[in-house]
Amino acid sequence: MSTADAPKIRLTIPMAIALAVSIAGIVGLLLVDHGPLNRPIVEAPATAEYSDTAAAAKAAGATVTPTDPKPAIEPEAPGPKPVQPATPK
């Protein structure tokens, strides 16, 4: 059996289906992203009435508590001490 006798596979139908699906997908994406129903809503910018975060928190009714200071002397970490690297001569 030679290759000339083999039936030719028609790729035009699968290619046409793939082309139709891809075109429908692109049109769908364009309609969703840039369509007439997707218009940006323009809002007025919010005005800043407070100069810092603490003032804004107090105006909202929150309490601002400072963090605990770090102790002056840190406790030693449990476990063995790290080994010093060898010094080159």
N, C-alpha and C positions, 0 to 999 in steps of 0.2 A: 504494500500500500504506500503510495507516494504522498507527499505533502500536497500535491495539486488536487488529489482526490478527496482530501479532508474537507468537511463542510466549513464554510467560512462563517465565523461568528460575527453577527451584526452587532456592533457596539453603538449604533446610532440611538437606539431606544433607551438603553441605560444612561447614555450621555445626555439625552434630552430630558430625562427624568431628573438627573442630578443638576442640570442647568436650571430647570424649573424650580427645584427646591431651593437652590442657592439664590436665585433671583427673588423668590418669595421671602426668604430669610432676610435679605438685604432691604427689601421694601418694608418688611415688618420692623426691622431695627430703625430705619429712618423715620417711620411713622411714630414709633414709641419715643425715640430720642428727640426728634425735631418736629414732631407733628403739631397740628393745630391745638391739641388738648394739653400740650406740655409747654405752657408759657411760664417764664419766671415771675414770681411774685416779688414785687419791689416793696420793701419796707423801709421806714424811716430809721436812720441809725439811732441807737440808744445813746442818750447823753450821759456822760459820766458825772455824777453828783458828788462822788467821794474821792478823796485823794489817795487813800490807801486801803488795804484789805481790812484792817481793823475797823475803820470807820464804816465801811460797807457792812461788815458783820454786825456791828452794834446797831446799825439802822435796821437790819433784818431781825434783830432780837437774839442773836447768838452771843455766846460768851467766848471770849478769846482768852485762853490760858497758855502761858508760856511753857515750853518744854523743860523738863528737869535738866539742870546743868550736869555736865559730865564730871564724875569725881576726879579729884586731883591725882589720886594714885589709883592706877588700874590694878585689879587683882591679877595674880598670875594665872595663866591659862593652864588647865589640867593637862597632864600627859608629859612625855619626855621633852626636854629642851631640844631645839633644832641643832644639828651638828654644824660647826663652822666649816666653810669650804677650805680646801687646802690652799696654802699661799704659794705662789710660784717663786722660785729662787732666782 
